[in-house]
Amino acid sequence: MKFRNFLLTAALFAFVAAGAGFAQEEEMTLEEYEAKMNDLQAKKQTLTEQIETLNADIASLKEQKANMATAEDCYNSLYAELGATKADVDNFRKAVNELYNKIRAQEGPKEDRIADLEALQANKLSALPEFYDKVHNQMPKMIDAWGPAEADAQMHTVVRGDCLWNIAKQNQYYGNGFAWPKIYQANKDQIKDPDLIYPKQEFAVPPLTADEKAKYDKLRRGYKPAPSN
């Protein structure tokens, strides 16, 4: 019962409030009404002018977009300034990536990699933002960290019965068969399979760095031959 009385009271209040608002509108004078209409008309005019300005801006932007060069056109223009084509850039990119991987893997001879890098640096395309850091900063630092140049390497002529393990094991080289990967890495341009080498091949045997010597000596000390049957 109390809830019903509350609803009736609320409804009555709402009706009175609505009536009061309606009464206020009815009580607006002609002058007030005209002033309000003039204000609304002014606002409408302002909004209309803003819409026209925005439409003009949109039309201008569309025209600019239509006349704007594509990204491909910009790149082609840049390449043309360097006397190159997109195909030249694609080939240069491939050469940069291949040399980067070789230097990172320390695929010798080191002097050949240095010569390859100098050739890339001399190419105008190395000035492009895509290549500059890798060609002029990253790869030179990797070369510096490579260690002794292959010019310091000894040369070994493969004879029948040789294998990389036996070559590395000779005292004139490493005296440690476990160091054979060093010879493989330095001669990967000739060695397609480290288990297959052939008489009369000429291999560079570069000196081991102190870290490499310690690593391979540790492998040798920890090696336990399989028990014979």
C-alpha positions in Angstrom: 0.0 0.0 0.0 2.8 2.4 0.9 4.6 1.5 -2.4 1.4 2.3 -4.4 1.0 5.7 -2.6 4.7 6.4 -3.5 4.0 5.7 -7.2 0.9 7.9 -7.2 2.9 10.7 -5.5 5.8 10.3 -8.0 3.4 10.4 -11.0 1.6 13.5 -9.6 4.9 15.2 -9.2 6.0 14.4 -12.7 2.7 15.7 -14.1 3.0 18.9 -12.2 6.6 19.4 -13.3 5.6 18.8 -17.0 2.8 21.2 -16.6 5.1 23.8 -15.1 7.4 23.4 -18.1 4.6 23.7 -20.5 3.3 26.7 -18.7 6.7 28.3 -18.9 6.7 27.8 -22.7 3.2 29.2 -22.9 4.3 32.2 -21.0 7.2 33.1 -23.5 6.5 36.5 -25.0 6.6 37.2 -28.8 9.8 39.2 -28.4 11.4 36.4 -26.5 10.3 33.9 -29.1 11.6 36.0 -32.0 14.9 36.5 -30.2 15.3 32.8 -29.7 14.5 32.1 -33.3 17.1 34.7 -34.4 19.7 33.0 -32.2 18.9 29.6 -33.7 19.1 31.0 -37.2 22.5 32.6 -36.5 23.7 29.3 -35.1 22.4 27.5 -38.2 24.2 29.9 -40.4 27.4 29.5 -38.5 27.2 25.7 -38.8 26.3 25.9 -42.5 29.4 28.0 -43.1 31.6 25.6 -41.1 30.2 22.6 -43.2 31.0 24.5 -46.4 34.6 25.2 -45.2 35.1 21.5 -44.2 33.7 20.3 -47.6 36.2 22.7 -49.3 39.0 21.3 -47.2 38.0 17.7 -48.1 37.9 18.5 -51.8 41.4 20.1 -51.5 42.8 17.1 -49.7 41.3 14.7 -52.3 42.9 16.8 -55.0 46.3 16.7 -53.2 46.0 12.9 -52.7 45.2 12.4 -56.4 48.3 14.4 -57.4 50.5 12.8 -54.7 53.3 10.4 -55.9 53.1 6.9 -54.6 55.7 5.4 -52.4 57.0 3.3 -55.3 57.3 6.5 -57.4 59.3 8.1 -54.6 61.7 5.2 -54.3 62.1 5.0 -58.1 63.0 8.7 -58.1 65.5 8.2 -55.4 67.1 5.2 -57.1 67.2 7.2 -60.4 69.3 9.9 -58.6 71.8 7.1 -57.7 71.8 5.9 -61.3 70.1 2.6 -60.3 66.9 0.7 -60.8 64.7 -1.3 -58.4 66.3 -4.5 -59.8 69.8 -3.1 -58.9 68.6 -2.3 -55.4 67.1 -5.8 -55.0 70.4 -7.4 -56.2 72.4 -5.1 -53.8 70.1 -6.1 -50.9 70.8 -9.8 -51.7 74.5 -9.2 -51.8 74.5 -7.3 -48.5 72.5 -10.1 -46.8 74.7 -12.8 -48.2 77.9 -11.1 -47.1 76.5 -10.3 -43.7 75.8 -14.0 -43.1 79.2 -15.0 -44.3 81.0 -12.5 -42.0 78.8 -13.5 -39.0 79.7 -17.1 -39.6 83.3 -16.1 -40.2 83.4 -17.9 -43.6 86.9 -17.3 -44.8 89.2 -16.3 -46.2 88.8 -13.2 -44.1 90.6 -11.1 -46.7 88.0 -12.0 -49.3 85.2 -10.9 -47.0 87.0 -7.6 -46.4 87.3 -7.1 -50.2 83.7 -8.0 -50.6 82.7 -5.4 -47.9 84.9 -2.7 -49.5 83.1 -3.3 -52.8 79.7 -2.9 -51.2 80.9 0.3 -49.4 82.1 1.8 -52.7 78.7 1.3 -54.2 76.4 4.4 -54.1 73.5 2.2 -53.0 75.2 1.7 -49.6 74.2 5.3 -48.8 70.5 4.3 -48.8 69.0 4.2 -45.2 68.1 0.6 -45.7 71.8 -0.4 -46.1 74.0 2.3 -44.5 74.2 1.0 -40.9 74.7 -2.6 -41.9 77.4 -1.9 -44.5 79.3 0.9 -42.9 78.8 0.1 -39.2 77.7 -3.4 -38.3 79.8 -5.4 -40.7 83.1 -3.5 -40.2 82.7 -4.2 -36.4 82.1 -7.8 -37.1 85.2 -7.9 -39.2 87.2 -6.3 -36.4 86.0 -8.9 -34.0 86.8 -11.7 -36.3 90.4 -12.2 -35.1 93.5 -12.9 -37.1 93.3 -12.5 -40.8 93.5 -15.5 -43.0 96.8 -14.1 -44.3 98.3 -15.5 -41.1 96.9 -18.9 -41.8 99.0 -21.9 -42.8 98.1 -23.7 -46.0 97.6 -27.4 -46.2 97.4 -29.5 -49.4 95.1 -32.4 -49.0 96.6 -35.9 -49.6 94.9 -39.3 -49.8 93.7 -40.4 -46.4 93.3 -36.9 -45.0 90.2 -35.8 -43.1 89.6 -32.6 -41.3 90.1 -34.3 -37.9 93.5 -35.6 -38.9 94.6 -32.3 -40.3 93.6 -30.4 -37.2 95.3 -33.1 -35.1 98.7 -32.4 -36.6 101.1 -30.7 -34.3 102.1 -28.2 -37.0 98.5 -26.9 -36.9 96.4 -27.3 -33.7 97.5 -30.6 -32.3 93.8 -31.2 -31.5 91.4 -33.0 -33.7 88.4 -31.4 -32.0 89.4 -28.1 -33.6 88.5 -29.3 -37.1 85.4 -27.0 -37.4 87.9 -24.0 -37.6 89.3 -25.4 -40.8 85.9 -26.2 -42.1 84.6 -22.7 -41.4 87.7 -21.1 -43.1 87.2 -23.2 -46.3 83.5 -23.5 -46.7 83.8 -22.2 -50.2 85.5 -25.4 -51.1 84.1 -27.9 -48.6 80.4 -28.7 -49.3 80.4 -31.7 -46.9 83.0 -31.8 -44.0 83.1 -35.6 -44.4 84.2 -35.3 -48.0 87.5 -33.6 -48.9 89.7 -34.5 -51.9 93.4 -34.8 -52.7 95.1 -31.6 -54.0 92.6 -29.3 -52.4 94.3 -26.3 -50.7 93.0 -25.5 -47.3 93.8 -22.4 -45.1 94.4 -23.4 -41.5 94.0 -20.2 -39.5 95.3 -19.8 -36.0 92.9 -20.4 -33.1 91.9 -17.5 -30.9 92.6 -17.9 -27.2 88.9 -18.6 -26.6 88.8 -21.2 -29.4 91.9 -23.0 -28.1 90.4 -23.1 -24.6 87.1 -24.5 -25.9 88.7 -27.2 -28.0 91.2 -28.2 -25.3 88.2 -28.6 -22.9 86.5 -30.8 -25.4 89.6 -33.0 -25.8 90.0 -33.3 -22.0 86.4 -34.3 -21.6 86.4 -36.8 -24.4 86.0 -40.5 -23.3 86.4 -43.0 -26.1 83.8 -45.7 -26.5 84.8 -48.9 -24.8 86.1 -51.5 -27.2 84.2 -54.8 -27.6 
